Structures are given as structure tokens and as C-alpha cells.
Amino acid sequence: MRNFLTLLPLIALVSGCSDKENLEDKGRQADSAIAKARSDANAQQDKIEAKARIVEHKAQGVQREVKSDLKKVDNAVEAADAELKK
């Protein structure tokens, strides 16, 4: 019995190491999960920004077309006014 009692601190130390290793492992797993989540979020943000640039480019193209069409209408109105004044 006496030998067992002298081993108790050693057993506690060894079992404590196991718990510490488990906690460290869980901490590494959590860090890995956080890093992956950040990476995924950054990838999603990059995709959203790319889509926004595409939409902005298309909107600028439509805006140029509308300006061109308005210019044509203005020219047609001016030509019609000139014809009416003759």
C-alpha cells in the first residue's frame, strides 16, 4: 500500500499531461478551424468584390449607351426644330 501511495503523485502528473496534451490538441484544432473560417471568408469576400466589379463595369457600359442614345435624341430634336423653323 505504501508503494502505491508514493506513486500517486506520479500517476497524477502523468494523467495531467494527458489532459494537457488533449487541451493543447483541441487548441490547435480550434486554431486550425479559425484559420480555415478566415480563409473561407476572405475567399467569399474576393468573389463578392469581383462580382461587384463586373456589375460596375456593366453599369458603366449601360450608362455610356444611355448617354449616346440621349445625344442621338437631342440631335434628332434639334434637327426637327430646324425643319419646323424653315
N, C-alpha and C positions, 0 to 999 in steps of 0.2 A: 504494500500500500504506500509505503514511504517513497518508493521509486516512482510510482505513478504521480504522486503529489509534486515531485521535483520536475516531472515532465510537463505539468500543466502550463507553466509559462511558455514553454517551447511550443506546445500544441496551440496555445492562444496566438502566439506570434505567427506560426505557420498559417493558421486559419485566417488571421488578419491579413496576411499577404495575399491570400486568395481573394478576399473581399476587395482589397486594394487593387489587385490586378483586374478584377471584374469591373470595378468602378472606372479604372483607367481605360479599359476596353470600351465600356459604354460611353465614356467621354470622347474617345476617338471616333466611335460610331456617330455620336451626335455632331461632332465637328465635321465629319465627312458629309453627313446629311445636310448640315447648314451650308457647306460649300457647294454641294450639288444644287440645293434650292436657289442659292445666289446665282450660280451659273445658269440655271434654267430661267430665272427671272431676267437676267441680262440678255439671254438669247431671245426671249419673248419681247423685251424692250427693243432690241435691234430689229426684229421683224416688224414691230409696230411702226418704228421710225422709218423703215424702208417703205412700208406701205403708205405712210403719210407723205413721204417724198414723191412717190408715184402719183398719189392723188393731187398733190400740189402742182406737179408738172402738168397733169391733165387739165387741171383747173386753169392754169396759165394759158394752155393751148386754146381752151374754150373761150377764155377772155379775149385772146387775140382774134379769134374768129368773130366774136360778137362785135368787137371794135371795127373790124373790117366790114362786117355787114352793115353796121350803123353808118360807116363812112359812105358805103355804096348807096344807102337810103338817102343820106344827106345830099349826095351828088345828084341823085335822081330827083329829089325835091327841088333843088336849085335849077336843074335843067327844066323841070316842069314850070317853075315860076318864070324862067326866062322865056319859055314858049308862050306863056299866057300874056306876058308883057308886050309881045310883038304885035 
